[in-house]
Amino acid sequence: MDLWDVFLSSVGPIALAGLIGTIPLALISFALGLALALGVALMRISEHRLLSGIARVYISIIRGTPLLVQLFVIFYGLPSIGVLVDPWPSAIIALSLNVGGYAAEIIRAAILSVPKGQWEAAYTVGMGRSRTLARVILPQAARVSVPPLSNTFISLVKDTSLTSLILVTELFRVAQQIAAFNYKFMAVYLTAALVYWVFCLVLSAGQNLLEKRLDRNVAR
């Protein structure tokens, strides 16, 4: 079997695994991580020192440890204390926690980038802090945070390959299985790399369209 035949026979299963495994895993983890990041970001800018301290420690741990270690702690470490978690939930938990740590700083920076005058203007018309945050500050911060958060999602899609090490059936796991069957490791892994690249190109194009639409809305 030559390299072209290996490519033709493996690209379909690998791409399918990406569509039904990698992309859903990334989307679910990113959505949960984003919700967590918003809460952590609000804790981080809180005047309550305990909440702010907890957020700082969480962000420091997530950003200071490899994602692979975080995956192993959840999948292999928790069973040692009697907590059994299946591969998919383990992957989602680890990826969500990881996204939460990085995205929290992005959201925090976006919130702080909104001029203080916006807070003051909202207060003068009788809005409280929570209402001002929800209706005035966060919509403006969202526009600022879209590019870095989009980059975080694209990186997450590639990071899902690490979940193959805890037996999650996604794009790279399927590539490993195919390579183990036909022993054409170079061809199969290059095919997997090509599929990841195509996915990221599509996501990057979507990111550019979203940014242009937001820019047009701001210009109005």
KEKE-3310 file (N, C-alpha, C; in steps of 0.2 Angstrom, whole numbers, plus 5000, padded with zeros to 4 digits):
npx = (5004:5004:5009:4999:4987:4986:4983:4971:4963:4963:4959:4946:4940:4947:4944:4930:4930:4935:4925:4914:4919:4931:4927:4914:4919:4927:4919:4909:4918:4923:4912:4908:4920:4920:4909:4914:4925:4920:4914:4925:4933:4925:4926:4940:4941:4934:4930:4931:4942:4945:4937:4944:4957:4955:4952:4964:4973:4967:4969:4982:4986:4981:4987:5000:5003:5004:4993:4992:4996:4985:4974:4978:4978:4965:4959:4967:4971:4961:4953:4961:4957:4945:4936:4929:4930:4924:4932:4927:4919:4930:4939:4932:4930:4943:4948:4939:4941:4954:4953:4945:4954:4963:4955:4948:4957:4958:4945:4944:4954:4947:4936:4941:4946:4936:4931:4931:4922:4910:4905:4902:4893:4882:4879:4874:4862:4854:4857:4862:4877:4878:4868:4873:4885:4880:4872:4879:4894:4898:4893:4901:4914:4914:4916:4929:4935:4933:4943:4955:4948:4943:4955:4959:4949:4953:4965:4961:4955:4965:4972:4964:4969:4977:4969:4968:4976:4970:4961:4950:4940:4944:4949:4964:4966:4959:4967:4979:4975:4973:4986:4992:4987:4990:5003:5009:5015:5020:5013:4999:4999:5003:4992:4982:4987:4985:4971:4968:4974:4965:4953:4957:4959:4946:4940:4947:4944:4930:4932:4937:4927:4917:4924:4924:4911:4907:4915:4909:4897:4901:4905:4894)
npy = (4994:5011:5028:5037:5028:5025:5038:5040:5030:5033:5046:5049:5041:5048:5061:5061:5056:5068:5077:5071:5068:5076:5090:5092:5089:5099:5110:5108:5108:5121:5129:5127:5130:5143:5149:5146:5154:5167:5168:5167:5177:5188:5186:5188:5202:5207:5216:5209:5202:5188:5181:5186:5181:5167:5166:5170:5160:5149:5152:5153:5140:5133:5139:5136:5123:5109:5104:5091:5085:5089:5082:5069:5069:5070:5059:5047:5050:5053:5041:5034:5040:5035:5041:5038:5042:5042:5042:5052:5062:5065:5071:5082:5089:5092:5099:5110:5116:5120:5129:5138:5144:5151:5159:5167:5177:5184:5188:5196:5206:5212:5217:5227:5235:5243:5259:5269:5278:5273:5265:5275:5283:5274:5273:5285:5286:5278:5264:5249:5240:5226:5227:5236:5230:5219:5225:5235:5235:5221:5218:5227:5223:5210:5212:5216:5204:5194:5191:5186:5175:5167:5163:5155:5145:5139:5134:5125:5115:5109:5105:5094:5083:5077:5070:5058:5050:5047:5038:5043:5043:5052:5063:5061:5049:5040:5040:5035:5022:5017:5019:5009:4998:4997:5000:5012:5024:5037:5042:5041:5049:5062:5064:5065:5077:5086:5086:5092:5104:5109:5110:5120:5131:5133:5137:5148:5156:5158:5165:5177:5182:5184:5194:5205:5207:5212:5223:5231:5233:5240:5252:5257)
npz = (5000:4995:4999:4995:4994:5007:5012:5006:5011:5024:5027:5027:5039:5049:5047:5050:5063:5068:5066:5073:5086:5090:5087:5094:5107:5109:5108:5118:5130:5128:5130:5143:5149:5146:5153:5166:5166:5165:5178:5186:5182:5186:5200:5201:5199:5209:5224:5236:5245:5248:5238:5227:5230:5229:5215:5210:5214:5208:5194:5193:5196:5185:5174:5177:5176:5166:5153:5150:5162:5170:5164:5167:5181:5184:5177:5180:5193:5202:5204:5213:5225:5226:5217:5202:5185:5169:5153:5143:5151:5160:5151:5147:5159:5162:5151:5151:5164:5161:5150:5157:5166:5157:5149:5159:5162:5150:5149:5160:5157:5146:5152:5161:5151:5147:5148:5163:5164:5158:5168:5178:5171:5170:5183:5186:5180:5188:5188:5196:5202:5197:5187:5179:5175:5168:5157:5152:5153:5150:5137:5129:5133:5128:5114:5113:5118:5109:5098:5105:5113:5102:5097:5108:5107:5095:5098:5108:5100:5094:5106:5110:5106:5115:5123:5118:5125:5137:5132:5125:5111:5098:5085:5084:5091:5083:5072:5078:5080:5067:5061:5069:5064:5050:5050:5044:5049:5047:5035:5040:5051:5046:5038:5048:5053:5043:5042:5055:5052:5041:5048:5057:5048:5043:5055:5058:5047:5050:5062:5057:5050:5060:5067:5058:5057:5070:5070:5060:5067:5078:5071:5067)
capx = (5000:5008:5007:4992:4982:4985:4979:4964:4959:4962:4957:4938:4938:4950:4940:4924:4932:4936:4918:4909:4923:4935:4924:4910:4922:4930:4913:4906:4923:4924:4906:4908:4925:4919:4905:4918:4930:4917:4914:4932:4935:4922:4929:4946:4941:4930:4934:4931:4949:4944:4935:4949:4962:4953:4952:4971:4976:4965:4972:4990:4987:4979:4992:5007:5003:5003:4986:4992:4996:4978:4971:4980:4976:4957:4957:4971:4972:4955:4951:4965:4954:4938:4932:4930:4927:4925:4936:4924:4919:4937:4942:4928:4932:4950:4948:4935:4945:4960:4950:4943:4960:4966:4950:4947:4962:4956:4938:4946:4957:4942:4931:4945:4948:4930:4932:4927:4916:4904:4902:4899:4887:4877:4877:4870:4855:4851:4859:4866:4883:4876:4864:4878:4890:4877:4869:4884:4901:4900:4893:4907:4920:4913:4919:4936:4938:4932:4949:4959:4944:4943:4961:4959:4945:4957:4970:4958:4953:4972:4974:4960:4973:4980:4964:4969:4980:4965:4957:4945:4940:4943:4953:4971:4965:4958:4974:4983:4972:4974:4993:4994:4984:4994:5011:5011:5014:5021:5007:4993:5000:5003:4985:4979:4990:4981:4964:4968:4975:4959:4948:4959:4958:4939:4938:4950:4939:4924:4934:4938:4920:4914:4927:4922:4904:4908:4918:4904:4892:4904:4906:4887)
capy = (5000:5016:5033:5039:5024:5026:5044:5040:5026:5035:5053:5049:5040:5053:5068:5059:5056:5075:5080:5068:5068:5082:5096:5092:5089:5106:5115:5107:5111:5128:5133:5126:5134:5151:5151:5146:5159:5173:5168:5168:5184:5193:5185:5191:5210:5208:5220:5205:5199:5181:5179:5188:5177:5161:5166:5171:5154:5144:5154:5151:5133:5131:5141:5134:5116:5106:5101:5083:5083:5090:5076:5063:5069:5068:5052:5042:5052:5053:5034:5032:5042:5032:5044:5035:5046:5039:5046:5058:5067:5067:5075:5088:5092:5094:5104:5115:5119:5123:5135:5143:5147:5155:5163:5171:5183:5187:5192:5201:5212:5215:5221:5232:5239:5247:5266:5269:5283:5269:5264:5281:5285:5270:5274:5292:5284:5273:5257:5246:5237:5220:5228:5240:5225:5215:5228:5240:5233:5215:5219:5231:5219:5205:5214:5216:5198:5189:5188:5181:5169:5163:5159:5150:5139:5135:5130:5120:5110:5105:5102:5088:5077:5075:5066:5051:5047:5044:5033:5046:5042:5058:5062:5058:5042:5036:5040:5030:5015:5016:5018:5003:4992:4996:5002:5017:5029:5044:5044:5042:5055:5067:5064:5068:5084:5089:5087:5097:5111:5111:5112:5127:5135:5134:5141:5155:5160:5160:5170:5183:5185:5187:5200:5210:5209:5216:5230:5235:5235:5246:5258:5260)
capz = (5000:4994:5003:4992:4996:5014:5013:5004:5015:5031:5028:5029:5046:5053:5047:5053:5070:5070:5066:5079:5092:5092:5087:5099:5113:5110:5109:5125:5134:5128:5132:5150:5152:5146:5159:5172:5166:5167:5185:5189:5180:5191:5206:5201:5200:5215:5230:5241:5245:5248:5231:5222:5231:5226:5208:5208:5215:5202:5188:5194:5196:5179:5170:5179:5176:5159:5152:5151:5169:5173:5162:5171:5188:5184:5175:5184:5200:5206:5206:5219:5231:5226:5212:5195:5180:5162:5148:5140:5156:5162:5146:5147:5165:5162:5146:5154:5169:5157:5146:5162:5169:5152:5147:5164:5161:5144:5150:5165:5154:5142:5157:5163:5146:5146:5151:5169:5163:5157:5175:5181:5167:5172:5190:5186:5178:5193:5188:5201:5199:5193:5181:5174:5172:5163:5152:5149:5153:5147:5130:5127:5134:5123:5107:5114:5120:5104:5095:5109:5114:5096:5097:5113:5105:5090:5102:5111:5096:5094:5112:5112:5104:5121:5127:5116:5130:5142:5128:5122:5104:5094:5079:5084:5093:5077:5068:5081:5078:5059:5061:5073:5060:5044:5051:5040:5054:5044:5031:5044:5056:5041:5036:5054:5054:5037:5044:5060:5048:5038:5054:5060:5043:5043:5061:5057:5043:5054:5067:5054:5048:5066:5069:5053:5058:5076:5068:5057:5072:5082:5067:5067)
cpx = (5004:5005:5000:4987:4981:4981:4972:4960:4958:4959:4950:4937:4941:4946:4933:4925:4932:4929:4913:4913:4926:4931:4918:4913:4925:4924:4910:4911:4923:4918:4906:4914:4924:4914:4909:4923:4926:4916:4920:4935:4932:4924:4936:4946:4936:4934:4934:4938:4949:4943:4941:4955:4961:4954:4960:4974:4974:4968:4979:4991:4986:4985:4999:5008:5001:4996:4986:4992:4989:4974:4972:4978:4969:4956:4961:4972:4966:4952:4955:4962:4946:4934:4933:4926:4929:4929:4933:4923:4925:4940:4938:4929:4939:4951:4944:4938:4951:4958:4948:4948:4963:4961:4948:4951:4960:4950:4940:4949:4952:4937:4935:4947:4942:4931:4928:4921:4910:4901:4899:4893:4881:4874:4873:4863:4851:4853:4863:4872:4882:4873:4869:4883:4886:4874:4874:4891:4902:4899:4899:4914:4920:4916:4926:4939:4937:4938:4953:4955:4944:4949:4962:4955:4949:4962:4967:4957:4960:4974:4970:4964:4976:4975:4964:4973:4976:4960:4950:4945:4938:4948:4960:4970:4963:4964:4978:4981:4973:4981:4995:4992:4988:5001:5013:5010:5015:5015:5001:4994:5000:4995:4981:4981:4986:4974:4964:4969:4969:4954:4950:4958:4951:4937:4941:4946:4933:4926:4935:4931:4917:4917:4925:4915:4903:4910:4913:4898:4894:4904:4899:4885)
cpy = (5006:5022:5036:5035:5024:5032:5043:5035:5028:5042:5053:5047:5045:5059:5066:5059:5064:5078:5077:5067:5074:5088:5097:5092:5096:5111:5114:5110:5118:5132:5132:5130:5141:5153:5151:5152:5166:5174:5170:5175:5189:5192:5189:5199:5212:5212:5215:5201:5191:5178:5180:5183:5170:5160:5166:5164:5149:5146:5152:5144:5130:5133:5139:5127:5114:5103:5094:5081:5084:5084:5070:5063:5067:5061:5046:5043:5051:5046:5032:5035:5040:5036:5042:5040:5043:5044:5052:5063:5069:5072:5082:5092:5096:5100:5111:5119:5123:5129:5140:5147:5153:5161:5168:5178:5187:5191:5197:5207:5215:5219:5227:5237:5244:5254:5266:5274:5279:5267:5270:5284:5281:5271:5280:5291:5279:5266:5255:5243:5231:5222:5232:5235:5221:5218:5233:5238:5227:5215:5222:5226:5213:5206:5214:5209:5193:5187:5184:5175:5165:5159:5154:5144:5135:5131:5124:5114:5106:5101:5095:5082:5074:5070:5059:5047:5044:5040:5036:5045:5048:5057:5059:5051:5037:5035:5035:5023:5013:5014:5011:4997:4991:4998:5008:5024:5036:5046:5045:5048:5062:5069:5068:5076:5088:5091:5092:5104:5113:5114:5119:5132:5138:5139:5148:5159:5162:5166:5177:5186:5188:5194:5206:5212:5213:5223:5234:5237:5241:5252:5261:5264)
cpz = (5000:4999:5001:4994:5003:5016:5012:5008:5022:5032:5030:5036:5050:5053:5051:5061:5073:5071:5072:5085:5094:5092:5093:5106:5114:5111:5116:5130:5134:5131:5140:5153:5151:5151:5165:5172:5167:5175:5189:5188:5185:5198:5207:5202:5206:5220:5236:5241:5245:5241:5226:5223:5228:5219:5206:5209:5209:5196:5188:5193:5188:5174:5171:5179:5169:5159:5153:5158:5172:5171:5166:5178:5189:5182:5178:5191:5204:5208:5212:5225:5230:5221:5205:5190:5173:5158:5146:5146:5159:5157:5146:5153:5164:5157:5148:5159:5166:5154:5151:5165:5164:5150:5152:5164:5155:5145:5155:5162:5150:5146:5159:5158:5144:5151:5158:5169:5161:5163:5178:5178:5169:5179:5190:5184:5183:5193:5194:5198:5195:5187:5176:5171:5167:5157:5148:5148:5149:5140:5126:5127:5129:5116:5108:5115:5114:5100:5099:5111:5108:5096:5102:5111:5100:5093:5105:5107:5095:5100:5114:5110:5110:5125:5124:5121:5136:5138:5126:5114:5100:5088:5079:5087:5088:5073:5071:5079:5071:5058:5064:5068:5054:5044:5047:5044:5051:5040:5035:5048:5052:5039:5042:5055:5049:5039:5050:5057:5045:5043:5056:5055:5043:5049:5061:5053:5046:5059:5063:5052:5054:5068:5065:5055:5065:5074:5065:5062:5076:5078:5066:5073)
residu = (MET:ASP:LEU:TRP:ASP:VAL:PHE:LEU:SER:SER:VAL:GLY:PRO:ILE:ALA:LEU:ALA:GLY:LEU:ILE:GLY:THR:ILE:PRO:LEU:ALA:LEU:ILE:SER:PHE:ALA:LEU:GLY:LEU:ALA:LEU:ALA:LEU:GLY:VAL:ALA:LEU:MET:ARG:ILE:SER:GLU:HIS:ARG:LEU:LEU:SER:GLY:ILE:ALA:ARG:VAL:TYR:ILE:SER:ILE:ILE:ARG:GLY:THR:PRO:LEU:LEU:VAL:GLN:LEU:PHE:VAL:ILE:PHE:TYR:GLY:LEU:PRO:SER:ILE:GLY:VAL:LEU:VAL:ASP:PRO:TRP:PRO:SER:ALA:ILE:ILE:ALA:LEU:SER:LEU:ASN:VAL:GLY:GLY:TYR:ALA:ALA:GLU:ILE:ILE:ARG:ALA:ALA:ILE:LEU:SER:VAL:PRO:LYS:GLY:GLN:TRP:GLU:ALA:ALA:TYR:THR:VAL:GLY:MET:GLY:ARG:SER:ARG:THR:LEU:ALA:ARG:VAL:ILE:LEU:PRO:GLN:ALA:ALA:ARG:VAL:SER:VAL:PRO:PRO:LEU:SER:ASN:THR:PHE:ILE:SER:LEU:VAL:LYS:ASP:THR:SER:LEU:THR:SER:LEU:ILE:LEU:VAL:THR:GLU:LEU:PHE:ARG:VAL:ALA:GLN:GLN:ILE:ALA:ALA:PHE:ASN:TYR:LYS:PHE:MET:ALA:VAL:TYR:LEU:THR:ALA:ALA:LEU:VAL:TYR:TRP:VAL:PHE:CYS:LEU:VAL:LEU:SER:ALA:GLY:GLN:ASN:LEU:LEU:GLU:LYS:ARG:LEU:ASP:ARG:ASN:VAL:ALA:ARG)
# end
